[in-house]
Each structure stands twice: as structure tokens, then as C-alpha cells.
Amino acid sequence: MNARGSTEVIIATIGLSMGVLSQNLFSMIITMAILTTMAMPPMLRAALARLPLDKDEKERLEREEFEQNGFVANLERLLLAADESLNAKFASHIAGLLAGSRGLPITVLHVDLEAQLPDKKGEEESLELVVKNAAKSIAKSDEDGPRNIEITTRVPKEGPAEAIEEEAKKGFDLLVVGVDRTLAAGGGFDRKIQDICAGFRSPMAIAVARGPHLKRSAAPDLRILVPVSGSAVSRRGAEIAIALAHLSSDPLRVIYVSTTRDKGARRGSVSLSLGREEAILKDTAAAAARYNVDVRTVLRAHVAPEQAILQEIRSSKADLVVLGVDRIAGEKLDFGSVAHAVLSKSDASVLLIADGDAARKS
């Protein structure tokens, strides 16, 4: 049944050493073990190829193939950098949902130097408890049952930049950031966020809470909107959105937005075929279907990306926009004009998913 030959070889060797087996019989057993070991793999493949796959098995194989090159499926450790603000609670909820979906360990780094570890009186407001409750909520819907996640707390004595740089050496796959102020008064990101992101070279997620999420971070249903353009960063944002939409009863809204390169090509093209755009939406919908996430798609190919996103927020009444962005190399933290426009004008909460590759090149 095993068809590997190891058991036969061991027994034959012992039998030969005890004088129970002759040399000829020993050679026959070894030859049989080699032949059956070599013949069984192609025979099994040929036999199983004739068996039809049921729907569940086919979906499982497709999901495993998709996850081999996926982002969320290959996360192993999360780092949450947050202060004690209301926005930090929302970022903690997001981090807990991501950790709970995979049973990932997470480190909570309190970047507010004046903050202390939560005592019993303030325990219900602690970031750690928000993470734990969010992880439990998403784990309850898992077919494998609830997953316990390991939470580690760090209260550094040094500044945010030094603390993040020290933690980054331990190998984290994603940094989730949540602080009180996101944008500075004169434009651009607040100094604290710039310090936090400066020492981290891997992908990061910056959470900005708006509206009801400032009052209640653990919203029962997230109405999520994710823009896609076919780029690697937009696919990463779509994966995060699918993972967050796992518990929501509202469908995930996926909107196609054109990039600058797409708009330039449109001006010089006579054909206005939208085959590529529709294919990208179908691919995203198929990826969501693998995790039983309902999807509603919208195509806005001839509108500026920031305008399309803001219009869809208003029409769909989305309360969270998950936006995959490129991290532009430079001295200051910058994710481009589209991200800045959405952060400045959106009434919905925003989750920026940025790659760290540009930081390595800078």
C-alpha cells in the first residue's frame, strides 16, 4: 500500500543478516521494492486523472493555486504601530481581522511615549483587546473553528522611528499604522506617520478612520470599496479587501479606475473596447468568489481615478475604501496624487496598502 520500498528493504536486510533469506531471495525483494516505488507515482496519476473532480475539490485546488502567489495567504507576522487615539482603535480592529483570518501572531507597538500598558480599569479600551475581539469575530466564521492568535505588546522608550526600525529587524510581513493625525496642516502626511514609515521597508497599511468608525471601531458590517487597475499594488489592495469583507453581509464593491498610462492610450486610440477592464473586474470577482465573498463591480474607465473613487463612495455609501498605492521614493512619505485626493476629500474611512519596494530603491 505504501509503495515506497523502505519497509521491504529493512525487513529483507534483517532477514539476510539472520540467515533467514538467501542472497537470491534478498535480491528479488530489493528489485521488487525499487520497481514498485518507481511505478506507483505514474500509475496513481493515470488512475486519478480518470476520476472527475467534485465542485468543492475543484474550488479548493483553484484556491490553493491562487494562494501560492498571493499576498494575504503568505503573511506570517503582523506589526501594529498605533497611539491611543480613536483612529488607533480602528487600525487595531483592521489588524485583528487580518490576523484572525489566518491565525497570525501580531505585535502591538505603542508609539505614544506617554502611554502605559493598560490597567484593569482601562482594559476594555486597550488596543490588544480590540485586536483580540476582531480576531475572534472573523475566526468564528471559519470552517476550521476559532484560531487563537498570539499578541505581543511593546512600549518602547525611544521615538517612533527608532522603535519601528528596531522591530523591523525581527521580520514582519505587514505594518498596520493608526495614529491620531494622518495629514499635516500644510499638506502631506503628519510627521509621526513619516517617522513610523521611514524605518519599515516591507508592505504597510495606513488606516484613517472617518465617520462612524471614529465612534465605534468594530463596525458589524464594513461596506468596502476597492479600486482596481490591473497593477500589482491594486491586486494587493483587492486581496486585503476580500479578507476584510469575509464577515460583512454587504457585497464587496470593486471599481475599475484607469491609470495615467491608460488615459494616454485612450486619447490616441480609435477603439474604445473595454475588454481588458472587464477582464480585470472578472478576475477580481473570481478571486473573491473563492472565499465566498459577494461582489458588485463598476467600470469607470474614462474618468479621472480620484473622481471615479469619490463618486462611487457617494453613490454606493461605502464606509471603507481599500486603496493599493505605490510608495514613491523620496525624502518625504508620498503615495501620489490619487491617494492624497482620496485622503483629503473622502467621507469614508481609508486604508492605504503600500508596497515597500520603492523605499528599498531610495
C-alpha positions, 0 to 999 in steps of 0.5 A: 500500500505504501509503495515506497520500498523502505519497509521491504528493504529493512525487513529483507536486510534483517532477514539476510543478516539472520540467515533467514533469506538467501542472497537470491531471495534478498535480491528479488525483494530489493528489485521488487521494492525499487520497481514498485516505488518507481511505478506507483507515482505514474500509475496513481496519476493515470488512475486519478486523472480518470476520476472527475473532480467534485465542485468543492475539490475543484474550488479548493485546488483553484484556491490553493493555486491562487494562494501560492502567489498571493499576498494575504495567504503568505503573511506570517507576522503582523506589526501594529504601530498605533497611539491611543487615539480613536483612529488607533482603535480602528487600525487595531480592529483592521489588524485583528481581522487580518490576523484572525483570518489566518491565525497570525501572531501580531505585535502591538507597538505603542508609539505614544511615549506617554502611554502605559500598558493598560490597567484593569480599569482601562482594559476594555479600551486597550488596543490588544483587546480590540485586536483580540475581539476582531480576531475572534469575530472573523475566526468564528466564521471559519470552517476550521473553528476559532484560531487563537492568535498570539499578541505581543505588546511593546512600549518602547522608550525611544521615538517612533522611528527608532522603535519601528526600525528596531522591530523591523529587524525581527521580520514582519510581513505587514505594518498596520499604522493608526495614529491620531493625525494622518495629514499635516496642516500644510499638506502631506502626511503628519510627521509621526506617520513619516517617522513610523514609515521611514524605518519599515521597508516591507508592505504597510497599511495606513488606516484613517478612520472617518465617520462612524468608525471614529465612534465605534471601531468594530463596525458589524458590517464594513461596506468596502470599496476597492479600486482596481487597475490591473497593477500589482499594488491594486491586486494587493489592495483587492486581496486585503479587501476580500479578507476584510469583507469575509464577515460583512453581509454587504457585497464587496464593491470593486471599481475599475479606475484607469491609470495615467498610462491608460488615459494616454492610450485612450486619447490616441486610440480609435477603439474604445473596447473595454475588454481588458477592464472587464477582464480585470473586474472578472478576475477580481470577482473570481478571486473573491468568489473563492472565499465566498465573498459577494461582489458588485463591480463598476467600470469607470474607465474614462474618468479621472481615478480620484473622481471615479473613487469619490463618486462611487463612495457617494453613490454606493455609501461605502464606509471603507475604501481599500486603496493599493498605492505605490510608495514613491521614493523620496525624502518625504512619505508620498503615495501620489496624487490619487491617494492624497485626493482620496485622503483629503476629500473622502467621507469614508474611512481609508486604508492605504496598502503600500508596497515597500519596494520603492523605499528599498530603491531610495 
